[in-house]
C-alpha cells in the first residue's frame, strides 16, 4: 500500500508526510513531486494538486482532500470520473467559521465599528440600543459548517434561519429548503451568511436579483467561495444603501488585486481567506482515521457525491 501526498505547502514533509507515516507504520507514505517516476500509488492525500498528478498516477483507488471544499479538485480534466473523493468534515474549521460569523455580526449589530471610529476622533458617545430582533440572520448552507454557525448565533438570541437543498437545520433554527423557498428565506433575512459549497447550482447565488430580496440595510458575510458572489452587484447595492455593509473572506480572484474597489470601500471588510483554516493536528487525526478505515475496508463518511459537487 502506497500513499502519495500532494500539496502546495513548502513544509509538506514535516506537516503531512511524517505524521501520516508515523500513524500508519505499515504503509509507505511519500511526498509527490513532478520529477519522480510514476509510483502507481493506491491512495492520494491532496490539496490543490496539479492536473498532471492525476494524469500520471492512474492506479489510484481513492483521493483524500485536505479541506472541505472540492470545487477546485473536481474541475481538473485528468481527475478520473470514477475515483472516490473523501473530504474533510470539520478538522477544527466549524468553530472558526462560527467565531468569524459572530465577529462580523456583532460588529454590525452592536455598532462596534462605529465605536472604533469614535475612538479615533476622541468621542465618548453611547449609541442608541439596537435589538437582536432587528437583525434576523439567514445562513446559506446547513452542513457541518453552516450548522455550527447557525447554532452559535441562535444561542446568542439572534433570530436565525437556514437554507439548504434538504432544509435540514438544527433545533432553534427556522428551516427553508430548495429554490422554491429561497425568496421567503431572503425576505426575512437582514444578515446573509454564506457557507455553501460551490456547485453549478450555487455559483452566483448572491447576485443583484437575490440580494435585492433581503431586508433593507442588509449585511453580507461570505465565507463560502468567491464565485458565490457577483462582486459588481454587491458594489452597486452598497452604493444604493440597500446593503449597508459586507464582511468578505473569499473572492473570485485571490489574492484580491490591489486595484479592486473592495479595498477602499468603507462598507466592506476584507480578510485573506482565513475564516476557517484546517488545523494540522485535527486534520492529521481525521485523515489518519479515514485512511485506516479505507485500508481496513470499513465505511467512510465525507464521500463526495459528484452529481451534487460536494
C-alpha positions as CSV (number, residue, x, y, z in Angstrom):
1,X,0.0,0.0,0.0
2,X,1.4,3.4,-1.1
3,X,0.2,6.9,-0.3
4,X,1.3,10.0,-2.2
5,X,0.9,13.4,-0.5
6,X,0.4,16.2,-3.0
7,X,0.1,19.8,-1.6
8,X,1.3,23.3,-2.2
9,X,2.8,23.6,1.3
10,X,6.5,24.2,1.5
11,X,6.6,22.2,4.8
12,X,4.6,19.3,3.5
13,X,7.2,16.7,4.5
14,X,7.0,17.7,8.2
15,X,3.4,18.9,8.1
16,X,1.8,15.9,6.5
17,X,4.1,13.1,5.4
18,X,5.9,12.4,8.6
19,X,2.7,12.5,10.8
20,X,0.8,10.2,8.4
21,X,3.8,7.8,8.2
22,X,4.1,7.7,12.0
23,X,0.4,7.0,12.4
24,X,0.4,4.3,9.6
25,X,3.7,2.5,10.1
26,X,2.7,-0.4,7.7
27,X,2.0,1.9,4.8
28,X,4.6,3.7,2.6
29,X,3.9,7.5,2.6
30,X,5.7,9.7,0.1
31,X,5.7,13.3,-0.9
32,X,5.0,13.6,-4.6
33,X,6.9,15.9,-6.9
34,X,7.0,16.3,-10.6
35,X,10.4,14.8,-11.1
36,X,9.7,11.5,-9.6
37,X,8.7,8.5,-11.8
38,X,5.2,7.1,-11.8
39,X,4.6,5.4,-8.4
40,X,1.4,3.5,-9.2
41,X,0.2,4.6,-5.8
42,X,-3.0,3.4,-4.2
43,X,-4.0,6.5,-2.3
44,X,-3.6,10.2,-2.8
45,X,-3.8,12.8,0.0
46,X,-4.1,16.2,-1.8
47,X,-4.6,19.9,-1.5
48,X,-4.6,21.9,-4.8
49,X,-2.9,19.2,-6.8
50,X,-1.8,19.9,-10.3
51,X,-3.8,18.2,-13.1
52,X,-0.5,16.5,-14.1
53,X,-0.6,14.3,-10.9
54,X,-3.8,12.6,-11.9
55,X,-2.7,12.3,-15.5
56,X,0.3,10.3,-14.3
57,X,-1.0,8.3,-11.3
58,X,-3.7,6.2,-13.0
59,X,-3.9,3.4,-10.5
60,X,-5.3,5.4,-7.5
61,X,-8.1,3.8,-5.6
62,X,-9.1,6.9,-3.7
63,X,-8.2,10.6,-3.0
64,X,-8.4,12.3,0.4
65,X,-8.8,16.1,0.2
66,X,-7.1,18.2,2.9
67,X,-10.0,20.5,3.1
68,X,-13.8,20.6,3.0
69,X,-14.2,22.4,-0.4
70,X,-13.5,20.2,-3.5
71,X,-14.6,22.5,-6.3
72,X,-11.0,23.1,-7.4
73,X,-10.3,19.4,-7.4
74,X,-13.5,18.4,-9.4
75,X,-12.6,20.8,-12.3
76,X,-9.3,19.0,-13.0
77,X,-9.6,17.5,-16.5
78,X,-7.5,14.4,-15.6
79,X,-9.3,13.5,-12.4
80,X,-10.8,10.1,-13.1
81,X,-14.6,10.2,-13.1
82,X,-14.9,7.0,-11.1
83,X,-12.2,7.9,-8.4
84,X,-13.8,8.2,-4.9
85,X,-13.0,11.6,-3.2
86,X,-13.2,12.0,0.5
87,X,-13.2,15.5,2.0
88,X,-12.5,16.9,5.5
89,X,-15.7,17.2,7.5
90,X,-14.5,19.7,10.2
91,X,-10.9,19.4,11.5
92,X,-11.5,22.5,13.7
93,X,-13.0,24.6,10.9
94,X,-16.6,24.8,12.0
95,X,-15.9,26.6,15.3
96,X,-13.6,29.0,13.4
97,X,-16.4,29.8,11.0
98,X,-18.8,30.4,13.9
99,X,-16.2,32.7,15.5
100,X,-15.9,34.6,12.2
101,X,-19.7,34.9,11.9
102,X,-20.1,36.2,15.5
103,X,-17.3,38.7,14.9
104,X,-18.9,40.0,11.7
105,X,-22.5,40.1,13.0
106,X,-21.7,41.7,16.4
107,X,-19.6,44.4,14.8
108,X,-22.6,45.4,12.7
109,X,-25.5,44.8,15.1
110,X,-23.7,46.2,18.2
111,X,-22.2,49.1,16.2
112,X,-18.7,48.2,17.3
113,X,-17.2,49.7,14.2
114,X,-18.8,53.0,15.0
115,X,-17.2,53.0,18.4
116,X,-13.8,52.3,16.9
117,X,-14.4,55.3,14.6
118,X,-15.4,57.4,17.6
119,X,-12.3,56.4,19.5
120,X,-10.1,57.7,16.6
121,X,-11.9,61.1,16.9
122,X,-11.8,61.1,20.7
123,X,-15.6,61.0,21.0
124,X,-17.4,59.5,24.0
125,X,-21.0,58.9,22.8
126,X,-23.1,55.8,23.6
127,X,-25.2,55.0,20.5
128,X,-28.9,54.0,20.6
129,X,-29.6,50.4,21.6
130,X,-30.3,48.0,18.7
131,X,-32.3,44.9,19.4
132,X,-31.3,41.5,18.0
133,X,-34.8,41.1,16.6
134,X,-33.8,43.9,14.2
135,X,-31.0,41.7,12.8
136,X,-32.6,38.4,11.6
137,X,-29.9,36.1,10.2
138,X,-30.1,33.7,7.3
139,X,-27.4,31.1,6.8
140,X,-26.9,29.8,3.3
141,X,-25.9,26.1,3.7
142,X,-26.5,24.0,6.8
143,X,-23.8,21.3,6.5
144,X,-21.3,20.9,9.3
145,X,-20.0,24.4,9.0
146,X,-23.3,26.2,8.5
147,X,-25.0,24.3,11.3
148,X,-22.3,25.4,13.7
149,X,-22.7,29.0,12.6
150,X,-26.5,28.9,12.9
151,X,-26.4,27.2,16.4
152,X,-23.9,29.7,17.7
153,X,-25.8,32.7,16.6
154,X,-29.1,31.3,17.7
155,X,-27.5,30.7,21.2
156,X,-26.9,34.5,21.2
157,X,-30.6,35.1,20.8
158,X,-30.5,36.3,17.2
159,X,-33.4,35.0,15.1
160,X,-31.7,32.5,12.7
161,X,-32.9,30.7,9.6
162,X,-31.1,28.2,7.5
163,X,-31.5,27.5,3.8
164,X,-30.2,24.4,2.0
165,X,-31.1,21.8,-0.6
166,X,-32.6,19.5,2.0
167,X,-33.9,22.0,4.6
168,X,-32.2,20.2,7.5
169,X,-31.4,22.6,10.3
170,X,-30.5,22.3,14.0
171,X,-33.1,22.9,16.7
172,X,-34.0,26.5,17.3
173,X,-33.3,27.5,13.6
174,X,-36.1,28.2,11.1
175,X,-35.9,25.9,8.0
176,X,-36.1,26.8,4.3
177,X,-35.5,24.2,1.6
178,X,-34.9,24.4,-2.2
179,X,-35.2,27.1,-4.7
180,X,-38.9,27.5,-4.2
181,X,-38.4,28.6,-0.6
182,X,-35.3,30.8,-1.3
183,X,-37.4,34.0,-1.8
184,X,-39.2,33.6,1.5
185,X,-35.8,32.9,3.2
186,X,-34.3,36.1,1.7
187,X,-37.3,38.2,2.6
188,X,-37.0,37.6,6.3
189,X,-33.2,38.0,6.4
190,X,-31.1,41.1,7.1
191,X,-27.7,39.4,7.7
192,X,-27.0,36.9,4.9
193,X,-24.1,34.5,5.8
194,X,-22.9,32.1,3.1
195,X,-21.3,28.8,4.0
196,X,-22.4,26.9,0.8
197,X,-20.1,24.6,-1.2
198,X,-19.5,25.8,-4.7
199,X,-21.5,23.9,-7.3
200,X,-23.1,24.8,-10.7
201,X,-26.3,25.4,-8.8
202,X,-24.8,27.8,-6.2
203,X,-22.4,29.8,-8.4
204,X,-23.5,33.4,-8.4
205,X,-26.3,32.7,-5.9
206,X,-25.5,36.1,-4.3
207,X,-26.3,38.4,-7.2
208,X,-28.4,41.5,-7.6
209,X,-31.6,39.5,-8.1
210,X,-31.3,37.7,-4.8
211,X,-29.6,40.4,-2.7
212,X,-32.3,42.8,-3.5
213,X,-34.8,40.5,-1.8
214,X,-33.1,40.9,1.6
215,X,-34.4,43.3,4.2
216,X,-33.3,47.0,3.9
217,X,-29.9,47.8,5.2
218,X,-28.8,44.3,4.7
219,X,-25.4,42.9,5.7
220,X,-23.4,40.2,3.7
221,X,-20.9,37.7,5.2
222,X,-19.2,35.5,2.6
223,X,-17.2,32.5,4.0
224,X,-18.1,30.1,1.1
225,X,-16.3,30.7,-2.2
226,X,-15.7,33.9,-4.1
227,X,-17.7,32.7,-7.1
228,X,-20.9,32.6,-5.0
229,X,-20.9,36.4,-5.0
230,X,-21.3,38.7,-8.1
231,X,-19.0,41.4,-6.8
232,X,-20.2,44.2,-9.1
233,X,-23.8,43.6,-8.0
234,X,-22.7,43.9,-4.3
235,X,-20.9,47.1,-5.0
236,X,-24.0,48.5,-6.8
237,X,-26.3,47.6,-3.9
238,X,-23.8,49.1,-1.4
239,X,-23.9,52.3,-3.3
240,X,-27.7,52.4,-3.2
241,X,-27.8,51.7,0.5
242,X,-29.9,48.6,0.2
243,X,-26.8,46.7,1.5
244,X,-25.2,48.6,4.4
245,X,-22.0,46.5,4.6
246,X,-20.2,43.3,3.9
247,X,-17.5,41.2,5.5
248,X,-15.8,39.1,2.8
249,X,-13.2,36.3,3.3
250,X,-13.3,34.8,-0.2
251,X,-13.0,36.4,-3.7
252,X,-13.2,35.5,-7.3
253,X,-9.5,36.2,-7.7
254,X,-7.2,35.5,-4.8
255,X,-5.1,37.3,-3.7
256,X,-7.5,40.2,-4.2
257,X,-6.0,42.5,-6.9
258,X,-4.6,45.8,-5.5
259,X,-6.9,47.8,-7.7
260,X,-10.1,46.1,-6.7
261,X,-12.7,48.6,-5.4
262,X,-13.3,46.4,-2.3
263,X,-10.0,47.6,-0.7
264,X,-11.1,51.2,-0.5
265,X,-14.9,50.8,0.1
266,X,-16.0,52.0,3.5
267,X,-18.7,49.4,3.7
268,X,-16.5,46.4,3.1
269,X,-14.3,44.5,5.5
270,X,-11.7,42.1,3.9
271,X,-9.9,39.1,5.3
272,X,-7.5,37.0,3.3
273,X,-9.3,33.6,3.2
274,X,-8.8,32.9,6.8
275,X,-12.3,32.4,8.2
276,X,-11.6,28.7,8.7
277,X,-8.2,27.1,8.4
278,X,-7.6,23.4,8.5
279,X,-5.8,22.8,11.8
280,X,-2.9,20.5,11.4
281,X,-3.4,18.3,14.4
282,X,-7.1,17.9,13.9
283,X,-6.7,17.3,10.1
284,X,-4.0,14.7,10.6
285,X,-6.2,12.9,13.1
286,X,-9.2,12.9,10.9
287,X,-7.3,11.9,7.7
288,X,-5.4,9.2,9.5
289,X,-8.7,7.7,10.8
290,X,-10.3,7.8,7.4
291,X,-7.2,6.2,5.8
292,X,-7.2,3.4,8.4
293,X,-10.9,2.8,7.7
294,X,-10.3,2.7,4.0
295,X,-7.3,0.3,4.3
296,X,-9.4,-1.9,6.6
297,X,-12.4,-1.9,4.2
298,X,-14.6,0.0,6.7
299,X,-17.3,2.5,5.8
300,X,-16.3,6.1,5.3
301,X,-18.0,9.5,5.8
302,X,-17.3,12.6,3.8
303,X,-17.6,10.8,0.5
304,X,-18.2,13.3,-2.3
305,X,-21.3,13.0,-4.4
306,X,-20.0,14.0,-7.9
307,X,-23.5,14.8,-9.1
308,X,-24.0,17.4,-6.3
309,X,-20.4,18.7,-6.3
310,X,-19.9,18.2,-2.5
